[in-house]
């Protein structure tokens, strides 16, 4: 008998693994975009670009680069 999709069964392991996978894909691709943008403008990469809320803004050049990476990441997966 062929396998069937179990849409009527709640599988917490499946849901948790999907959440972990989506977060990994999101932050992995954001890191790649940040590295690419930083390499293009010869800026030094930093984890603050990804996780610090104060750096996100258009008032400073690193903020503009980070914002551009976030927009490119959203357009990539959206």
N, C-alpha and C positions, 0 to 999 in steps of 0.2 A: 504494500500500500504506500502511495506517495505521501510525503510530508505535507501537512496542512498548516496554514497560518493560524496561530492561536490568538485571535483578536478578542476573545472573551475571557482570557486569563490575564490577570494583572501580574506582571513580572518586574519586581523592583530591581533585580540585577540588570535587566535589559535597559530600563529607564536610566539607572545610574551610569551604565556604560555609555549610553548615548549622550548624556550630559557631559561626561568626562571627555568624550571624543569631540564634541562640538567646541568645548572650551579649548582643547588642545589645537584644533584646527584654527580657531579664531586667533589665539595668541601666537601661534606659530606663523601664520601668514602676516599678522601685524608686525612681528619681529623681522620677517623678511622684507616687508615694505619699508620699515624704519632703516634697516641696514642698506637697502638699495638707495633710498633717498639720501641718507648720510654719506654714502659713497659718491653719489653724484655731486654733492655740494662740498665734499671733503670736510665733513663735520665729524666730530668724535662721537661714536655711539654710546648711549648710556641707558640704563634701565629706568632712570627717572623719566625719560621720554614716554615710556609705556605706562608707568604706575603712579607718577606724581601729577596730581590734579592742578597744581599751581603752574606747571609748565605749559599746560594747554591754554592757548590764547593767541591772539594775533598781534600782541604788542611787542613780542620779541622774536627774533629769527628762529631760535630753537622751537618756540611755540608754534610758529607757522609751519615748520617742517613736520612736527609731530601731528598737527592738525591735518596736513596734507596726507600723511601716511594713514591716519584714521579714515579719512574720506576715501582714499584709494582702496583700503581694505574693505570698507563697506560696499564700494562699487564692485569689487571683485566677487564678493559672495552674495550680493543682493540681487 
